[in-house]
Amino acid sequence: MAELHVTTKLENFLYFYPKNVTLVGVRHGERTNFMAVAWNTALSFQPPLFAVAIARKRFTHRLISEARNFTCNFLPYENADVVHSCGRVSGAEVDKVTRFDLGLEPSQVIASPGLREAYAILECTLESTTTFGDHDLFVGRVVAVHYRPDFFDQNGTLLPDCVRPTLYLGADTYVSTDAASVVRRPRRPTL
């Protein structure tokens, strides 16, 4: 194995990638926008909380702050070009829904739509916003989940032989999983 190197130049520390990228959707007034966000994570099962980190300079940041709800849309790797495009163009300048021919999926609980192309959509109401450096962490309470049942097993685990998730490596590079490399371990009994 290669020797580890150390750097203190941390302006672009992407060594923790890959990350499953989501398209965050938000509607406020007449504006609907989708933005690619790699910095996303589940925070809690009870209550169900999911968070996205967005820079304050982003148009989506303002829309979520005003709308107080958002969707997280997970698209198959075959849609990586759309994911990339939504992360490189500002919704303040371009109507991404029209430009990228995005199919909208109506939400059941909130005003912001999801995307028809997604294999999973989380509808979130804004619980809190916390500043961390140059990003704000938007914590959403998940109030509904849309999913394609044929892409998940009975435990809710993604089936990589049915759908390949879009993973972001940084530097405008995307990859996905290979079903042949999946290792399934038996579940440990709960104590």
C-alpha positions as CSV (number, residue, x, y, z in Angstrom):
1,M,0.0,0.0,0.0
2,A,1.2,3.5,-0.8
3,E,2.6,5.7,2.0
4,L,0.2,8.4,3.4
5,H,1.1,12.0,2.7
6,V,0.1,14.9,4.9
7,T,-1.0,18.4,3.8
8,T,-2.1,21.5,5.7
9,K,-3.5,23.1,2.6
10,L,-7.2,22.5,3.2
11,E,-8.9,24.9,0.8
12,N,-10.3,21.8,-1.1
13,F,-10.3,18.8,1.2
14,L,-12.4,16.3,-0.7
15,Y,-10.7,13.2,0.6
16,F,-13.9,12.0,2.3
17,Y,-15.8,11.5,-1.1
18,P,-17.6,9.8,-2.7
19,K,-21.0,11.1,-1.5
20,N,-24.5,10.2,-2.8
21,V,-25.6,13.4,-4.4
22,T,-29.2,14.7,-4.1
23,L,-31.1,17.3,-6.1
24,V,-32.6,19.6,-3.5
25,G,-35.9,21.0,-4.8
26,V,-37.8,24.0,-3.5
27,R,-40.7,26.1,-4.6
28,H,-41.4,29.5,-3.3
29,G,-44.0,31.7,-4.9
30,E,-43.7,31.3,-8.7
31,R,-40.0,30.0,-8.5
32,T,-39.1,26.3,-8.5
33,N,-35.5,25.3,-8.4
34,F,-33.3,22.3,-8.1
35,M,-29.7,22.3,-6.9
36,A,-27.2,19.4,-6.7
37,V,-26.0,18.9,-3.1
38,A,-23.3,16.3,-2.2
39,W,-23.2,17.4,1.5
40,N,-26.3,15.7,2.7
41,T,-27.0,13.2,5.5
42,A,-29.6,11.6,7.7
43,L,-29.5,12.8,11.3
44,S,-32.2,10.9,13.2
45,F,-34.8,8.1,12.9
46,Q,-37.1,9.5,15.6
47,P,-38.0,12.1,14.6
48,P,-37.0,11.5,11.0
49,L,-34.5,14.3,10.2
50,F,-32.4,14.8,7.1
51,A,-30.0,17.7,6.5
52,V,-28.3,19.5,3.6
53,A,-25.4,21.9,3.7
54,I,-25.8,24.9,1.3
55,A,-23.6,27.9,0.9
56,R,-25.4,31.2,1.8
57,K,-24.6,32.7,-1.6
58,R,-26.7,30.0,-3.4
59,F,-30.2,30.9,-4.8
60,T,-31.5,27.7,-3.3
61,H,-30.4,28.9,0.2
62,R,-32.7,31.9,-0.1
63,L,-35.6,29.9,-1.4
64,I,-35.5,27.3,1.4
65,S,-35.2,30.0,4.0
66,E,-38.3,31.6,2.6
67,A,-40.3,28.5,1.7
68,R,-39.4,26.6,4.9
69,N,-39.6,23.2,3.0
70,F,-37.7,21.3,0.4
71,T,-37.3,17.9,-1.3
72,C,-34.3,15.7,-1.6
73,N,-34.3,13.8,-4.9
74,F,-32.0,10.8,-5.5
75,L,-31.6,10.1,-9.2
76,P,-30.1,7.1,-10.9
77,Y,-26.6,7.4,-12.4
78,E,-28.1,7.5,-15.9
79,N,-29.2,11.0,-14.9
80,A,-25.7,12.2,-13.8
81,D,-25.7,14.8,-16.6
82,V,-28.9,16.4,-15.2
83,V,-27.5,16.3,-11.7
84,H,-24.3,17.9,-12.8
85,S,-26.1,20.6,-14.8
86,C,-28.3,21.5,-11.9
87,G,-25.2,22.0,-9.8
88,R,-23.4,24.3,-12.3
89,V,-26.2,26.8,-13.3
90,S,-27.8,29.2,-10.9
91,G,-31.6,29.2,-10.6
92,A,-31.4,32.9,-10.1
93,E,-30.4,33.2,-13.8
94,V,-32.1,30.1,-15.4
95,D,-35.3,28.2,-15.0
96,K,-33.8,24.8,-14.6
97,V,-37.1,22.9,-14.8
98,T,-37.6,24.2,-18.4
99,R,-33.9,24.2,-19.5
100,F,-33.3,20.6,-18.4
101,D,-36.8,19.3,-19.1
102,L,-37.3,18.1,-15.5
103,G,-40.4,16.1,-14.8
104,L,-42.1,17.3,-11.6
105,E,-43.6,14.9,-9.1
106,P,-46.2,16.6,-6.9
107,S,-45.5,16.4,-3.1
108,Q,-48.1,15.0,-0.8
109,V,-47.5,17.2,2.2
110,I,-45.4,20.2,1.3
111,A,-45.4,22.8,-1.6
112,S,-42.0,22.0,-3.1
113,P,-42.1,19.3,-5.8
114,G,-39.9,16.3,-6.4
115,L,-38.6,14.9,-9.6
116,R,-40.2,12.1,-11.6
117,E,-36.8,10.7,-12.5
118,A,-35.9,10.0,-8.9
119,Y,-35.9,6.6,-7.3
120,A,-36.4,8.2,-3.9
121,I,-37.7,11.6,-2.8
122,L,-37.8,12.9,0.8
123,E,-40.3,15.7,1.5
124,C,-39.0,17.9,4.3
125,T,-40.3,20.7,6.4
126,L,-37.6,23.0,7.7
127,E,-36.8,22.3,11.4
128,S,-33.8,24.5,11.9
129,T,-30.9,26.2,10.2
130,T,-27.4,26.4,11.7
131,T,-24.3,28.1,10.4
132,F,-21.1,26.2,10.0
133,G,-18.3,28.2,8.4
134,D,-19.3,29.2,4.8
135,H,-22.4,26.9,4.7
136,D,-25.7,26.7,6.5
137,L,-27.0,23.3,7.6
138,F,-30.7,23.0,6.8
139,V,-32.3,20.3,9.0
140,G,-35.5,19.0,7.5
141,R,-38.1,16.8,9.2
142,V,-39.1,14.1,6.7
143,V,-42.9,14.2,6.4
144,A,-43.2,11.9,3.4
145,V,-41.1,9.5,1.3
146,H,-41.7,8.6,-2.3
147,Y,-39.8,5.5,-3.6
148,R,-39.8,2.9,-6.3
149,P,-40.5,-0.4,-4.5
150,D,-38.8,-2.4,-7.2
151,F,-35.4,-0.7,-6.4
152,F,-35.4,-1.6,-2.7
153,D,-35.5,-4.9,-0.7
154,Q,-38.0,-5.5,2.2
155,N,-35.6,-3.7,4.6
156,G,-35.5,-0.6,2.5
157,T,-32.0,-1.3,1.2
158,L,-31.2,-0.1,-2.3
159,L,-30.8,-2.9,-4.8
160,P,-27.7,-2.0,-6.9
161,D,-28.6,-4.6,-9.6
162,C,-31.8,-2.6,-10.2
163,V,-30.6,1.0,-9.8
164,R,-27.2,2.6,-9.7
165,P,-27.0,5.7,-7.4
166,T,-25.2,8.9,-8.5
167,L,-22.1,9.3,-6.4
168,Y,-20.0,12.5,-6.5
169,L,-16.2,12.3,-6.3
170,G,-15.6,16.1,-6.4
171,A,-14.0,18.0,-9.2
172,D,-17.1,17.5,-11.5
173,T,-16.6,13.7,-11.5
174,Y,-19.4,11.2,-10.9
175,V,-19.3,7.4,-10.4
176,S,-21.7,4.7,-9.3
177,T,-21.8,1.3,-7.7
178,D,-21.2,-2.0,-9.4
179,A,-23.7,-4.7,-8.3
180,A,-21.0,-7.4,-8.6
181,S,-19.0,-5.6,-5.8
182,V,-21.9,-5.7,-3.3
183,V,-21.2,-7.8,-0.2
184,R,-24.3,-8.6,1.9
185,R,-23.7,-9.6,5.5
186,P,-26.2,-11.3,7.7
187,R,-28.0,-8.8,10.1
188,R,-26.9,-9.1,13.7
189,P,-29.8,-9.8,16.1
190,T,-30.8,-6.9,18.2
191,L,-30.0,-7.1,21.9
